[in-house]
Amino acid sequence: MLELRPNCECCDRDLPPESTEAYICTFECTWCRDCVETKLHGICPNCGGNLEKRPIRPAAKLANNPPGTRRVLAKDCA
């Protein structure tokens, strides 16, 4: 199950589970759309993989499957 990290690893923008602005790689590194488009150009700086829109977990499923709370920040964000 996806961790649904709460923030962009580049700019620290909040990305709640219902956000349509969240992007992830296969390792669940999480980025906002603005950083993906303007700084990262669709490539994860951590693993080199492509970034895709993160799916939204239905609100009814959040109670039993809550999103992650650990905020992650990349050391080097382009």
Accessible surface in RSA format (square Angstrom, percent):
REM  Atomic radii and reference values for relative SASA: ProtOr
REM  Chains: A
REM  Algorithm: Lee & Richards
REM  Probe-radius: 1.40
REM  Slices: 20
REM RES _ NUM      All-atoms   Total-Side   Main-Chain    Non-polar    All polar
REM                ABS   REL    ABS   REL    ABS   REL    ABS   REL    ABS   REL
RES MET A   1   172.59  89.4  88.63  58.7  83.96 199.9  94.50  80.3  78.08 103.4
RES LEU A   2    57.34  31.9  49.76  35.6   7.59  19.1  49.85  35.0   7.49  20.2
RES GLU A   3    53.47  30.7  42.68  32.3  10.78  25.7  33.16  64.1  20.31  16.6
RES LEU A   4     5.85   3.3   1.64   1.2   4.21  10.6   2.47   1.7   3.38   9.1
RES ARG A   5    28.96  12.2  28.12  14.3   0.84   2.0   0.58   0.8  28.38  17.2
RES PRO A   6    27.21  19.8  23.19  21.1   4.02  14.6  25.30  20.9   1.91  11.8
RES ASN A   7     0.37   0.3   0.27   0.3   0.10   0.2   0.00   0.0   0.37   0.4
RES CYS A   8     0.00   0.0   0.00   0.0   0.00   0.0   0.00   0.0   0.00   0.0
RES GLU A   9     3.22   1.9   2.43   1.8   0.80   1.9   0.38   0.7   2.85   2.3
RES CYS A  10    25.44  19.2   2.23   2.5  23.21  54.5   0.03   0.1  25.40  27.4
RES CYS A  11    62.43  47.2  31.46  35.1  30.97  72.8  30.74  77.9  31.69  34.2
RES ASP A  12    58.87  41.2  49.90  49.7   8.98  21.2  15.40  36.2  43.48  43.4
RES ARG A  13    91.68  38.5  81.57  41.6  10.11  24.1  42.88  58.6  48.80  29.6
RES ASP A  14    94.23  66.0  83.05  82.7  11.18  26.4  28.89  68.0  65.34  65.2
RES LEU A  15     1.79   1.0   0.77   0.5   1.02   2.6   0.77   0.5   1.02   2.7
RES PRO A  16    58.26  42.5  51.58  47.0   6.68  24.3  58.03  47.9   0.23   1.4
RES PRO A  17    21.67  15.8  21.03  19.2   0.64   2.3  21.36  17.6   0.31   1.9
RES GLU A  18   107.45  61.7  98.92  74.8   8.52  20.3  57.50 111.2  49.95  40.8
RES SER A  19    14.84  12.5   6.31   8.4   8.53  19.6  10.48  22.3   4.37   6.1
RES THR A  20    77.38  55.0  69.61  70.6   7.77  18.5  50.48  67.8  26.90  40.7
RES GLU A  21    37.61  21.6  37.61  28.5   0.00   0.0  15.60  30.2  22.01  18.0
RES ALA A  22     0.72   0.7   0.00   0.0   0.72   1.6   0.00   0.0   0.72   1.9
RES TYR A  23    32.72  15.3  32.72  18.6   0.00   0.0  14.15  10.6  18.57  22.9
RES ILE A  24    21.87  12.4  20.29  15.1   1.58   3.8  20.29  14.6   1.58   4.3
RES CYS A  25     6.27   4.7   0.22   0.2   6.05  14.2   4.10  10.4   2.17   2.3
RES THR A  26   125.22  89.1  89.82  91.1  35.40  84.4  85.01 114.2  40.21  60.8
RES PHE A  27   140.88  70.5 125.22  77.6  15.66  40.8 130.81  79.3  10.07  28.8
RES GLU A  28    41.28  23.7  41.28  31.2   0.00   0.0   9.13  17.7  32.15  26.3
RES CYS A  29    11.67   8.8  11.67  13.0   0.00   0.0   0.00   0.0  11.67  12.6
RES THR A  30     1.13   0.8   1.13   1.1   0.00   0.0   0.00   0.0   1.13   1.7
RES TRP A  31     0.00   0.0   0.00   0.0   0.00   0.0   0.00   0.0   0.00   0.0
RES CYS A  32     1.02   0.8   1.02   1.1   0.00   0.0   0.00   0.0   1.02   1.1
RES ARG A  33    97.56  41.0  97.56  49.7   0.00   0.0  10.24  14.0  87.32  52.9
RES ASP A  34    76.22  53.4  75.53  75.2   0.69   1.6  22.32  52.5  53.90  53.8
RES CYS A  35     4.75   3.6   4.45   5.0   0.30   0.7   0.29   0.7   4.46   4.8
RES VAL A  36     9.58   6.3   9.53   8.6   0.05   0.1   9.53   8.3   0.05   0.1
RES GLU A  37   102.55  58.9  82.85  62.7  19.71  46.9  36.02  69.7  66.53  54.3
RES THR A  38    94.66  67.3  71.51  72.5  23.15  55.2  69.36  93.2  25.30  38.2
RES LYS A  39    86.89  42.4  77.65  47.6   9.23  22.0  47.29  42.6  39.60  42.2
RES LEU A  40    10.92   6.1   1.46   1.0   9.46  23.8   4.31   3.0   6.61  17.8
RES HIS A  41   136.55  74.6 111.50  77.5  25.06  64.1  84.41  87.0  52.14  60.7
RES GLY A  42    23.65  29.2   0.00   N/A  23.65  29.2  19.53  53.6   4.12   9.2
RES ILE A  43    88.25  50.2  86.10  64.1   2.15   5.2  86.10  62.0   2.15   5.8
RES CYS A  44     0.67   0.5   0.00   0.0   0.67   1.6   0.00   0.0   0.67   0.7
RES PRO A  45    60.51  44.1  18.71  17.1  41.81 152.0  30.59  25.3  29.92 186.0
RES ASN A  46    81.77  56.4  42.95  41.5  38.82  93.5  23.21  55.9  58.57  56.6
RES CYS A  47    54.73  41.4  15.09  16.8  39.64  93.2  22.48  57.0  32.25  34.8
RES GLY A  48    49.85  61.5   0.00   N/A  49.85  61.5  27.00  74.1  22.84  51.2
RES GLY A  49    27.63  34.1   0.00   N/A  27.63  34.1  27.37  75.1   0.25   0.6
RES ASN A  50    82.22  56.7  76.05  73.5   6.17  14.9  28.28  68.1  53.94  52.1
RES LEU A  51    14.00   7.8   0.00   0.0  14.00  35.2   0.00   0.0  14.00  37.7
RES GLU A  52   104.11  59.8 103.13  78.0   0.98   2.3  43.44  84.0  60.68  49.5
RES LYS A  53   119.40  58.3 103.32  63.4  16.08  38.3  62.30  56.1  57.10  60.8
RES ARG A  54     8.79   3.7   2.33   1.2   6.46  15.4   1.52   2.1   7.27   4.4
RES PRO A  55    78.66  57.3  66.63  60.7  12.03  43.7  77.40  63.9   1.26   7.8
RES ILE A  56    82.42  46.9  59.46  44.3  22.96  55.3  59.76  43.0  22.66  61.5
RES ARG A  57    31.19  13.1  23.42  11.9   7.77  18.5  14.08  19.2  17.11  10.4
RES PRO A  58    82.67  60.2  73.42  66.9   9.25  33.6  82.67  68.3   0.00   0.0
RES ALA A  59    86.05  79.1  65.97 101.8  20.08  45.7  66.69  93.9  19.36  51.3
RES ALA A  60    94.18  86.6  58.50  90.3  35.68  81.2  72.22 101.7  21.96  58.2
RES LYS A  61   116.91  57.0 115.95  71.1   0.96   2.3  60.84  54.8  56.06  59.7
RES LEU A  62    38.89  21.7  35.83  25.6   3.05   7.7  35.99  25.3   2.90   7.8
RES ALA A  63    93.50  86.0  55.92  86.3  37.58  85.5  68.90  97.0  24.60  65.2
RES ASN A  64   133.24  91.9 106.50 102.9  26.74  64.4  23.96  57.7 109.28 105.6
RES ASN A  65    41.31  28.5  37.09  35.8   4.22  10.2   5.14  12.4  36.17  35.0
RES PRO A  66    91.05  66.4  76.53  69.8  14.51  52.8  76.53  63.2  14.51  90.2
RES PRO A  67    40.76  29.7  33.44  30.5   7.32  26.6  33.45  27.6   7.31  45.4
RES GLY A  68    18.55  22.9   0.00   N/A  18.55  22.9  14.62  40.1   3.92   8.8
RES THR A  69   122.75  87.3 101.70 103.1  21.05  50.2  71.25  95.7  51.50  77.9
RES ARG A  70   133.86  56.2 124.21  63.3   9.65  23.0  74.32 101.6  59.55  36.1
RES ARG A  71   112.12  47.1  85.19  43.4  26.93  64.1  55.33  75.6  56.79  34.4
RES VAL A  72    30.50  20.1  27.23  24.6   3.28   7.9  30.50  26.5   0.00   0.0
RES LEU A  73   105.60  58.8  81.26  58.1  24.35  61.2  81.26  57.1  24.35  65.5
RES ALA A  74    21.74  20.0   0.54   0.8  21.20  48.2   6.56   9.2  15.17  40.2
RES LYS A  75   205.04 100.0 165.51 101.6  39.53  94.1 118.10 106.3  86.94  92.6
RES ASP A  76   121.88  85.4 110.02 109.5  11.86  28.1  38.74  91.2  83.14  82.9
RES CYS A  77    40.82  30.9  11.30  12.6  29.52  69.4  11.72  29.7  29.10  31.4
RES ALA A  78    88.07  81.0  37.38  57.7  50.69 115.3  75.70 106.6  12.37  32.8
END  Absolute sums over single chains surface
CHAIN  1 A     4730.4       3626.8       1103.6       2713.2       2017.3
END  Absolute sums over all chains
TOTAL          4730.4       3626.8       1103.6       2713.2       2017.3
